[in-house]
Amino acid sequence: MDMARITSRGQTTIPKRVREAANLNLGDTLSFEVHGNCLVVRKMSPVGNAYLHGLSQTLDEWNSPEDEEAWRDL
């Protein structure tokens, strides 16, 4: 079992064996879900990110500087 501590800033290091087993690389995006007392960490697919970015470009009514300013801090 690999273990890691959380720093005072809420950061942790994913152990090398875990990174290698999950094929995690510099710049990868992770998602986090909490189910009771379990934490599920998933590697996000770059294809999914590209899809969402492409989709946002088709929603012109929500793609304005005013909307960006209104929703930026959420």
N, C-alpha and C positions, 0 to 999 in steps of 0.2 A: 504494500500500500504506500503510495506517495502522499506526502503531506506538505502543506505550506501555511505560513502565518500571514495574517492581515496586518499591515502597518497602521500607524496612527492616522494616515491619510486615506485609509480604506483600500490600499493597493496590495496586490499579492503577485507572486511569481508562479507561473504554471511550471511545474517540474518538467525537466527536459524529456523524460520518458513519456510523460503524458502528451507533451507537444508533438513528439515524434509519432506516437501511436494515433493521435487525432489528425495528423498532417497539418498542424498549425504553423503558420509562417508569419513573418513580419508583415504588418499591415492588414492581416485578416480581421474580420469583424465577428464578434461573438454576441450571442443573445443569451439572456438570463431569464429563467422562470423559477418561481418558488412554488412548490407543492408541499404544503404542510411544513415539515422540517427538512425537506430535501431541496437541494438546489440543482437545477438542470442547466447545463451550459451547452450551447450548440454553436457550431461554426456556421456562419451565414454564407450562403452561396453567392458568389459574385454575380451570377446570372440573375438571381432574385433582386439584387440591388440595381442592376441595369434595367430590369423590367420596371421596377418602381420609378426609377428616374425617367424612363421613357414614357410611362403612364402619366407622370406629373406634367410632362410637356404637352400632353393632349388636353389637359384640363385648364384651358386658357382663362376661364372665369375665376380660377383660384390661383392664378399665376401672375400676380402683379406685385410691385414694390409695396403697395399698401397692405396687401394680404401678408406678405413676408414680415413686415413690421408688426402687424397685429398678432401673428402667431409665433413669432421668433422665440419667445421665452417659455413656451409651453412644453 
